[in-house]
Amino acid sequence: MSRIADADAARELAELTAAVRTHVEWLVSSGASGTPRGERGVANARAPEQTHAEPKPVEPVRLEQDARADVPVTVAPVAPVAPVAPSSAPEPRLDEADRQHKLELLAESIKPCTRCALHAGRTQTVFARGTGSSRLCFVGEGPGADEDAQGFPFVGKAGQLLDRMIEAMGFSRDDVYVCNIVKCRPPNNRKPEPEEMAACMPYLKEQLELLAPEVIVALGATAVQGLFGTTEGITRLRGRWKLYAGRIPVMPTFHPAFLLRNPAAKREVWDDLQAVLRQMGRQAPKR
């Protein structure tokens, strides 16, 4: 009888472990941190008679001012945190030619998009730039006036600064994939509304699935909000790894437009980009 009891206990423990892992992977992929107070989550749904202490929930952080605001701020350095290991092996990447073809088809498919009100004021949709052959992807907020006119993201002054950042990391401009949360320019370069981001997110999700990047750099609070649904300020988020879809490390950092107004923050961004290089097993070229 003891062998049967041991087998039942082992089977029940395995089911509990699988349930806990499934719940944690969902939390990670959705950008959630901690569990709600006073509620019993999936981890306790099949708990055995012997009770175990639940993990202490993570306290929610205080919301901070959006770093894209025009008010100058003093940036305190935040030490980069080691990325969480992906919960599953990276998905196999498509053949290069096939991947580029599918991305081109996707770009064509969004040109007539009318999913949100932003389409009414655009000159054209702004899909992406670069091949992504380096396996590095930058995600920004949305196109500005220069991008709306030329049809490519990050081609204005902020884009020129981003190009210098990419070069300092040792990458070619064309080898890095650059895109935005929304594909149409918001009026007066305002922050996209939540419903506008939600309407455009399926396009970005498909881009990232086709691209299968090794690392994503999220430029500014809006990029992190679009990827994870968080409302935390970028000064709290930057330098701290997150996981997109439970498998792709994401480094949040300041938007280049913020750096143009606050040059002192470039040091923090460079720390973040060096952490990205370490994650990719690379080093920045000596300057």
Secondary structure, DSSP 8 states (H G I E B T S, - for coil): -HHHHHHHHHHHHHHHHHHHHHHHHHHHHHT--S--TT---GGGTT--SS----------------TTSSS---------B-----SS-------HHHHHHHHHHHHHHHTT--SSGGGGG-SS---EES--TTSEEEEES---HHHHHHSSSS-SHHHHHHHHHHHHTT--GGGSEEEES-SS--GGG----HHHHHHHHHHHHHHHHHH--SEEEEESHHHHHHHH-----HHHHTTB-EEETTTEEEEEE--HHHHHH-GGGHHHHHHHHHHHHHHTT------
